[in-house]
Amino acid sequence: MFSDTFAHYHKFNAITRIDAQPTLRIDETLDALVGMRWFSTLDDASRYLQVKVAESDSEKMALLTTVYCTNSGFAL
């Protein structure tokens, strides 16, 4: 019933290379802050949403469903 509404990433995931810098685990990040006096949230706030995409690859960042066309679910 709802399968046409959602994007299927199976084929895309099969050809996607593993991220060289995977998203950090929150528990490890918080553990690293123990005893720290200063810390910054600048990188934390922008790291995931600012992914460089080559102009030639920008068309791969859109999804077409039977309902509508939208950008990637990952805010790229």
C-alpha positions, 0 to 999 in steps of 0.5 A: 500500500505505502511502498510507492510513497517511499524511496527504495535505497537497496540498489543505491546502497549496493554501489555506494562506497563506505564513508571514510569518516563515519558518523560518530556514535553519541556515547563515544562523543560524550565520553570523550568530553568527560573532564573537558573544560571547553568544547565546540559544536561548530563541526557537530552542527554542520558535518552531516549536512554539508556533503560536497557533491560534484555538479555531475552527480547532483542528479543522483540526489533526487528521488522520483516516486509515484507521488512526487519528486523530492530531494534525498532523505538525507538533506543533500 
